[in-house]
């Protein structure tokens, strides 16, 4: 099955740069280690899932982050480098949605669902045609996540205690101001993340996306073709200690009579500086297994990089040649 | 010399009524806590207490000083808040004075519409409100 492998060359300089720079940047950082894990757990862009260009095929079920920018660089064997961008945001808060209190988030299932929904828009250059643009729209909702920080009551109480320790009631002569003072509550978050790391639990997310091709990159309905619909269900189980099991069902419906089904599983190890995952996916159309691995590293505050290597569909001319695809994504968490 | 803000905010209470309750509220899932103090005419603190709006966004505290003794006493507070939700940076913090279940008339509302509220985790900056009111009897 794996008699020969072919690797793309075009993206190797970027990959080498990420791997060489990352440890140095992390060593210089004074951020506490737990924060890397908090920054990491950003779910894949739903629009990129619809386009089929996410670094990992087995997706996370984690809670959404309000605004994330993804810059994609993908290269397959003997193909053009594809560059793309995706913007993910939480529509509930972006369009004026509000919560009365944390208690409402915990008790009102519909508002929690809305708060954990993520909408995204993505574009990527077409591999086949130089002047065509692929676009994707996606929506993803986390149905539940046992590692959701907002469900942690102890976190709120710890924050309150730190805040209370930082103020005193003023004398009558000192009043009359609204100002800002410096108070660091990161110890409360560090305790919360340490609790979550040890805790077993699961998360479930559901998503839907549509993708298409804009011929000649012209945005009108006549130039749109190759429309595909994708739906997926992703599940994560955390064993505690930073090890996650991931699984996914994904259905792609380019033509109603011949849908493509994918089933995948993955194991991910979350470290203080790196996340590493290995996955295997079965595709119904080719009746073959695809393998992949991905590495996620925090480069700077709010900015992370994901590098993945995965097998592609076998060549139609040479079934023994397994082609490999290299993906890199720079992810900027704008919500922090 | 009394602070001019105290002169501008008065709370009218019934000296024969029930105990006075202070309510701290913060919406939009803001995290808000406060330290309160009651000063007599000689600017000496007579009573001090903390309050936390908590997960419900609201907290009550009943002052131990009886209503008939509150006349001309000044209550001060320092409230500190931040946002736990990353996409939320604004909200309303308010302080209400209640007696026998009804809000006491205030000559100036104790309500602040705050913007640019930093996220609790990602910024060390926290919004602080320091203010006061004077109790008067009917």
Interface residues (C-beta under 8 A of the other chain):
Chain A: X38 X65 X66 X67 X90 X93 X94 X98 X99 X100 X101 X102 X103 X104 X105 X106 X115 X150 X153 X156 X159 X160 X163 X164 X166 X167 X168 X169 X170 X171 X172 X173 X174 X175 X176 X177 X178 X179 X180 X181 X182 X183 X184 X185 X186 X189 X335 X336
Chain B: X1 X2 X3 X4 X5 X6 X27 X28 X29 X31 X33 X34 X35 X36 X37 X39 X43 X45 X48 X50 X52 X54 X55 X56 X57 X58 X74 X76 X77 X78 X80 X81 X82 X84 X85 X86 X87 X88 X112 X114 X118 X119 X120 X121 X122 X124 X125 X126 X127 X128 X129 X130 X131 X132
